[in-house]
Amino acid sequence: LRGLEIGRAGLGADGKSIVPKVDDLVKRGDAASAERAKLLEDVEQKLRVPNCDRIFYVKYALQLGLSVEDIHRLSAIDPWFLHQMAMIWELEKEVRAAGKKI
């Protein structure tokens, strides 16, 4: 039943999606906040447990500044794959920045 609700309020559909929280934190650039520490703790916990949503948490971890090595240590996901994800995240940042200039 939860799987049917994924689109309603983000991952988990329980009204507590971390997507807006991570995006807002990244936009503000608030690297030392208590909110960032809590989000980072949540993301690290999600990376430790294999599940269908873990790939999204890899992106959130990259957004929050975790290195590929840290993500590998937490998740045991192959570093090659994590480097590819990091390259995609870097490209996404470039595209967003270019879009703001237009």
HELIX and SHEET records of a PDB file:
HELIX    1   1 ARG A    2  GLU A    5  5                                   4    
HELIX    2   2 ILE A    6  ALA A    9  1                                   4    
HELIX    3   3 VAL A   19  ARG A   28  1                                  10    
HELIX    4   4 ALA A   34  ARG A   48  1                                  15    
HELIX    5   5 ARG A   54  GLN A   63  1                                  10    
HELIX    6   6 VAL A   68  SER A   75  1                                   8    
HELIX    7   7 PRO A   79  LYS A  101  1                                  23    
END                                                                             
